[in-house]
Amino acid sequence: MNTQAKNLQTLYAQTRLLLALWDLGANEQEVKKGLLTKRIVAKGQKMADYKFKVEQ
């Protein structure tokens, strides 16, 4: 996978994370990590791929 494709995958992951947080109401209440994990991890991927994004 080239650099451009990796950057695009990172942007997609960040977008999924932000949309999931918004949909789960993170601006009004704390969101449990388990719920967030179920929402953002795409098929064929692992939570470890998103770990650095969730910790930010």
C-alpha positions in Angstrom: 0.0 0.0 0.0 1.5 3.3 -1.0 1.6 6.5 1.2 -1.4 8.1 -0.5 -3.5 5.0 0.2 -2.4 4.9 3.8 -3.2 8.5 4.3 -6.7 8.0 2.8 -7.3 5.0 5.1 -6.3 7.2 8.1 -8.7 9.9 7.0 -11.5 7.4 6.6 -10.8 5.9 10.1 -10.8 9.4 11.6 -14.1 10.3 9.9 -15.7 7.0 11.1 -14.5 7.8 14.6 -15.9 11.4 14.6 -19.2 10.4 13.1 -19.7 7.5 15.6 -18.9 9.9 18.5 -21.4 12.4 17.2 -24.1 9.7 16.6 -23.6 8.2 20.1 -24.1 11.6 21.7 -20.5 12.2 22.9 -21.1 15.9 23.1 -23.7 15.3 25.9 -22.5 12.2 27.7 -19.5 9.9 28.0 -19.3 7.1 25.4 -18.2 3.7 26.4 -15.3 2.3 24.5 -17.1 -1.0 23.8 -19.9 0.9 22.0 -17.5 3.0 20.1 -15.5 -0.1 19.0 -18.5 -1.8 17.6 -19.3 1.3 15.6 -16.0 2.3 14.0 -14.2 -1.0 13.3 -14.8 -2.0 9.6 -15.0 -5.6 8.5 -11.6 -7.3 8.3 -10.0 -4.8 10.6 -9.0 -4.8 14.3 -9.4 -2.3 17.1 -5.6 -2.1 17.3 -5.8 -0.3 13.9 -7.8 2.5 15.6 -6.2 2.5 19.0 -4.0 5.6 18.4 -7.0 7.5 17.1 -9.3 6.7 20.1 -6.6 7.7 22.6 -6.3 11.2 21.0 
